[in-house]
Amino acid sequence: MRIKFFTYGIAVFISSMASHFYFNTGLLFPIIILLLLVIGFFNIIQPKHAILRNFPVLGYFRYSFESIAPEIQQYFIERNTDGKPFSRSERALAYQRAKNIDATTPFGTQLDINQSNYEGIKHSVFPVKVNHDLPRILVGGQDCTQPYSASLLNISAMSFGSLSENAIVALNKGALKGNFYHNTGEGGLTEFHLHGGDVTWQIGTGYFGCRSDEGNFDAEKFTEKANTPFVKMIEIKLSQGAKPGHGGVLPAEKNTEQIAKIRGVKPHTTILSPPSHSAFHDASGLIHFVALLRQLSNGKPIGFKLCIGQTNEFESICQEMILQNCFPDFITVDGAEGGTGAAPLEFSDGVGMPFEPALIFVNKTLIRLNIRDKIRVICSGKIISGYSILRAIAMGADMCNSARGFMFSLGCIQALRCNNNTCPTGVATQNKMLMKGLVVTDKSERVYHFHKNTLHAANELLAAAGKSSYEEVDGSIFMRGDEFSHLADLYFPDNLGSVTQY
């Protein structure tokens, strides 16, 4: 292709110059051809890009199309039931509820429900009246002196740094209006989290916000912030679903002077949180740390978040709780399908237990050890609808957190640009120009409406199943497609020889 490019290019250049001299057509076209030839020459001598070496100038089209491939896929190819990690229909549902507009759909389901992976709710022919009060759950165990009444649905961990300051402020103001909590993420408690909404302060392995100069846990800094009135609960992050066993990642492009000062790190460098905590190294140390944070916070609810990997390790943690007679007030279970701003692909795709088996395992383990009544179980992992909330409760959760659902309410379009600072909606970027596109007053209202309308939808599903309380929800109200083959055997047996004919 290189030979053809220069052969045809030089021929066109000579022809255009001849046309200029004989017919006075001007020099613009020959200059353009000459510039393309010069660019092509530099393309073939550069050592980094094989495509440009083999296809001078033309290779740029490949990179241009690649850069807009997600948009082409989303706007021209994707069907309503397509799209990962959330389908177009799921995103549309979040947008409609955030905008407080009609979220109904016409003409029937677009899903193929005659499949073994179909899931649905067994409705009652005698549904009960829908409760319009939004459900709340009291969090606080035997050693908690400041229990907290939490909403059934809350904002999951998303750090300032991963998200813009406008996004964080909008989330917090929405949480204030809707009376639900806002998890800070491991990036620390910042001024943008303190706009009146209830806060769960997450303590990660980097100890941002309560970090010594050496990067270790600083009890004095923790005590000062933990006793801020807006901080209602503290969550120790052991791992997250999108990259379990790997520390948090803040790309250098998003690590501004402001964020570096808040976190106590060097600006404009990629920040990799350690994969594990330095304040403890085993199950015994974790439970001691829970007790320490409860003491330093004057009795506020303390819990930890994890993605399940080796199940025996979680069992050991539970045994240590019993041995020390010290129980966390809550455990947040994250599934391997959880979201993140930046993760290595191997961790995102191939490490950690998925949400469903993880939640079932944690719930059954706590029941088996007779400590389930001492601990609230919070779940996170693709919670976006009323149906997903009921499904999580049926598998053992007391309450739910959602990150990407609330990102959609802020205007996220699933552009998949979270890790390169070019989020077009101003949600996951530190680019000041892009950030200005996110108007806090408008988006905080959408956060509020998404929460309210999603919980109302959950209440409607609960009533349709004939249940008056979320405590009545269990696996018996759900059905799966793989059950239908058994139903077919019951109602349409293969052998009808014994049936009397009339």
N, C-alpha and C positions, 0 to 999 in steps of 0.2 A: 504493500500500500504506500510505503514511503516513496518508491520509485515513481508510481503513478501520480502521487501528490505533486512531486516536483516537476515531473514531465509535463503534466497538464497545466500546472500552475505557471511554469515558465512560458509555456506556449500561449496561455491566455494573457500573460503580462506583455509578451512581445506583440501579440495581436492588438491589445488595447493601446500600446504605445504607437503602433503603426496607424491605428485609427485616429489617434490624437493628431499625429503629424499630417495625415492626408485629409482628414475630414473635420479636424478641429473639434473633437468631441470632449475635450477637457482632460484634466489629469486626475480627477477624483477616483475614477475606477482603477487606473493603473496603480495609484498610491495604495488603495485598499488591498489590491492583489499583492503588492510588494510587502506590505505589512504582514499579510497572512503567510507569505513565504519566509519572512524573517522569524515569525513566531514558530512556524513549522521547523525551521532549522534548529532553533533552541530546544524545541520539543524532542528532536531525535538525538541530541547530545546530552540531555539531562538523564541522570541515572535512576531516578526514583519511580517513575510511572511507565510501566511497560506498554500500556495502551497508547499513551501519547507518543512513545518512541515508534510504535508500529503504525499508528494512525494519527499523524500530525494534524493538529487543529481539530479534526473531526472527533478526536477522543474527548474533547471538552463536552460534546453533546451527551456522552455517556454519563459524565459526572453531574451534568445539569439535571438530567432525567432522574438519576439516582437520588439527588438532593430533594426532589419533589415526589419521590415514589410514594411515601405515606399519604400525601394529599391525593395523588391520582387514585391510589387504592381506595381511599375513604370516600371520595366524592363521585367517582365514575365506575368503580368495579364492585364495591362492597354492597351486599344486600342487607336488608333490615336485620336478618338473623346472623349476619357475619360480623367480623371485627373482633380483635383480641387486644387486650384482655377483656374488654367489654364490647358487646355487640352494639350496632347502631340503635336497636330498639331499647336496650338498657340505657344508653346515653340519652336518648330522646326522653325516656321516662324521667330521668333525673332533671333534665332541662325543664320539662313541663312542670314538674312539681316545684322546682326552684322558682320558676316564674309565676307560680300560683295560677296556672291556667289549666284547662281541661286536659286530663291525662288519659282519656279513654282512647280506644282503638276501634276502627270499624271492620266489619265483615268477617270477623272470626280470627282464630289463631293462625299464624304463619309457621308454626312449629309442626314437625312431623311427630305427632304424639303416639303413633302406633309403633313405638320403639322401646327396647328394653331399658334405655336410659331416661325415659320420661319420668318426671316426678310431678305429683299433684297433691292437693289437699282433699281429703274425704269430707265433703260438706255434709251438713245435716239437713234433712227435710224440715226440721224445726229450728231454724236459726234463732239466735237470741238477739236482743236489742243491742245496737252498736254503742259502745261506751265512748263518749267524746272527750273524756278526760285522758290526758296522755300519761302513760304508766311511769312509775318511779320505783327505784330499788334502793333500799337502805344499805350502805356499805360501812362496815365497822364491826370487828370481832371482839373477843373477850378483853383484849388489852387496849382497845381503841377508846379514847375519851372524847374524840371529836368526830363522831360518825357523820357520814355525808349522804344525803338523799339525792341519788343520781337519776338522770333520765335513762330510759331503756336504750336510747340511741344517743351516741356522743361522737365527737370529732376525734379520730384516731391520731396517733403520733405523726406530726409533720413539722420539721424544724424550720426556724427562720434561718435562711441560708439556702436550704433546699427550696423553700417558698419565699416569695418576695414579702417585703414589709407590708405592702398594701393587702396582700392575700391574708397574712397573719392577722392584721387589724380587722379585716372584714369577717374572718372566721370568729374572732373573739367577740366582736359586737353582735354577730348573729347568735352566738352562744348566750350572750347576756339577754337578748330579747326572748330567746326560746327557753331559757333556764335549763341549759345542759352544759356539760363541761367540754373543755378544749385542751387536748393533750399537747404539750409543748414539743414533743420529739426530743431527741438527745442533744439538739443544738443549744439547749439551755433556756432558762426563763429570761425573757427580754422585755424591754419597755413596750413592745408591740403586743405582748400577751396581756398587758395590764390595762385593758379598756373596759373593765367591769365584768367580763364573763368569768365563770368558774374555770379554774385551771387545775389540770393534773400535770405536775412537774415530773418529767421523765429524766432519770439519772442514768446516762449511758457509761460506757467504758472510758470515755474521754473526760468525764466529770465536768463538762462545760457548765460554767456558772458556779461550780463549787470545786474548783481545781487549784491545786497548789502550783507553784512555779515549776515543780518537777513533773507535773501531770498527774499527781495522786489526789485522792479525795481530801478535801479541806472541810473539816467539821464546822469550823467557825463560819465560813462563807455559806455553807449549807444551812446552818441554823438561822442565819439572818434572812435568807430568802424563803425558807420553808415556812416561816411564821408570818409571811405576808398574808393578809386576810383573803386575797383572791385564790391562793393556793389551797385547794380542798383535799387533794390526795397526792401521794408521791409514788411513782412507779420506777422500779429498778429494771433497766433493760438488760436482759441476759442475751437475747438474740431476737432477730426479726425474720419473718418468713421469707422475704425476698433474697436475703443473703445470710442465712444462719451460719454461725461459726466464722463470720467475717465482720470486721468492724465497719462502722459507718464511713461513707465516702462523700466528701465535699470537693467537687472539681475545682481546680485553681481559678477557672474563669468566674466562679461564683463566690470565691473567698475574698470579699472586699475588705478594705481597711476597717470598716464598721464591724463586719462579722468577725474578723480576726481579733479585734479588741474585745468583743463580747466573749469569745471563746478562749482568749488567752493564747493565741497561736500566731504564726507568721503569716502575713497576708500574701495573696496571690500565689499560694502554693496549694497543691492537692493535700487535703487533710484526711488521713486514714486513721480512724479510731482504732485502738487496740482490739483484737478479737475477744479478749477476756478482761475481767476486772482485776485491778491491783489491790483493791481493798479486801478481797477474799479469793480463795482458790478452790473451795470445795463446798459441799452441801452444808456442813457445820458452819463454815464462815459466812455463807449466804444468810442463814437464819440469824446468826449473831448480828449481821449488818442490818437486817430487817428490824431487829429489836433496837439497834442503835439509832436508826433513822426515826423510829417511832418516838424514842426518848427525846431526840433533838428537835423534833417537830411538835413536841408537847401533845402527843397522842393522836395525831392525824392518821387516817388510813394509809397503810403502807402495803404495797404489793410488788409483784415482779411480772415481767413479760418474757415469754419465750416461745420459740418454735420447737416442737418436739423432734428430737433426733433419736438418741439412744434411750429407750424407754426406761431402762434400769436406773438411769441417772435421775429421772423425775421421781421414781419410786424411792430412791435414796433421800431425795430432798424431803419428801413427805414423811419418811421415817424419822428424819432429823427434826422435823416440826414436832412430832409426837414426843421424841426423846427430850427436847428442850422445853416442851409445853409452850411453844411460841409459834403462832400461826400468822401468816400474812393475811391481811384483810381481803385481798383479792389476788387472783392470778389471771393474767391476760394471755390467752392462747392465740398465737398467730399461725396461719397456715402457710405452706410453702408457696401458695399462689398469691401471697400478699404483695403489695406494691412498694416501690422505692424510687428515689430520684436517680440513683446510679448504683449498679451492681454488676460484678463480673457475670457473664452469661452462664458459666458453668455452675455458679452458685444459684442464680435465679432459676435455672432450668433443672438442676440435678441434685440439689441438697435440701433436706428437710422433709418432714411429713406433711401431706396435704391437710387442709383445714378439717375436713369431715372426720377422718380417723383420729386425728390429734385431739379434737374436742371430745369425741366419744371416749377415748382412752383416758384423758385427764379426769373427766367426770366419773367414770367407772372406778378409777383408781382411788379417788377421794371417797367415794361411797364404800368401796371395799375396806378401806382403812378407818371407816367411821368418823371421818373428819369433814365430810361434805358440808355439814351445817355450819361449820366455822369459817368457811371461805366463800366469797363470791367469785364466780367464774365469768370473766369478760372475754369476748371473742372478737377477733378482727380477721378479715380475709374476704374481700369481695362482697361485703354487706352493702346493698344498694337499694333494696326494695322491702316492702312489708313482708313479702313471701320469704325473702332470705332471713329476715329477723325471726319469723316463726320457725323456720327450719333450724336455725342455730339454737333456739331455745329448746326445741325438741331433742336436740343432740346433747344438751346439758348446759348451755350457757344461761346465765342470769341476765346478762345485758350485752349490748353490742357496740363496737366502735366501727366507724367508717372513715376512711381517708379519701379514696378516689371518688366516692359518692359526693362528698362535700367539695372536692376539687371541681367536679362537674357543675355543682351549684354555683361556683365562682366563675364558671365560663370555660373551664378546661375542655378542649376539643379532642383530646387523645392524639395530639400531634406527635408524641413520642420524642419531644425535644427537651425533656426535663434535665438531661445531663450535660447539655452544651450551652446553656445560658441564652437560648434563642426562643424560649416559649412565646408563641405569638399572642397569647392572651394575657401575658403579664403575671401569670400565676406562679410559675416555677422558674423565675429568672431574677437576676440582680441588675439587669440592664434598665437604667432609669427611664429611658424612652419607652420601652415595652411595658414597664411597670405602670406608667401613667395611664395606659389603656384600661386598667382595672380600677373602676370608681368604687371606693369603699362604701359610700352610702347606698348605692344600688345593690352591690353584691352582698352586703351584710343582710339585707332584706331577703335575698334569694337563699342565703344560708338558713335563715330562720324558717322560710316557707318550705324548703326541702325537708328539714327536720320534722316540722309539724305535719306536713302532708304524707310523709313516709310512715310516720307512726300512726296516723289516722288510717292509712291503708292496712297496716298490721292489725289495728283494732277491728276493721271490717272483715278481714280474713278470719280473725278469732271468732267473731260473731257468726260468720257463715259456717264455721265448724261446730257451732252449737256450744261454744265455751264462753264462760263469763269472766275467766281469769287466766292470766298467762301461766299460773301455777298448774293449770289443768293440761297444758300443752305437753304432749310427748309424741313418740314415734307412731302411735296408733292412728293419728289423724292424717298421716301421710301415706301415699301409695306410690309404688314404682312400677314402671312398665314391665319389669321381669316377673311381676306377680301375675300378669294377665294370662300368660301361658298356662298357669295353674288354674285360673278361672275358666279358661277355655276347656281344660280337661274336665272340670266339674260340670259345666253346662252343655258341652258338646262332646260327650265321650265317644271314643272311636268304636266301641262295641255296643250296638243297640239291640243285639239279638234277644236279650232277655225282656225287652219292653213289649208289652201286649199291644197288638195292633187292633184298632177299632175300625 
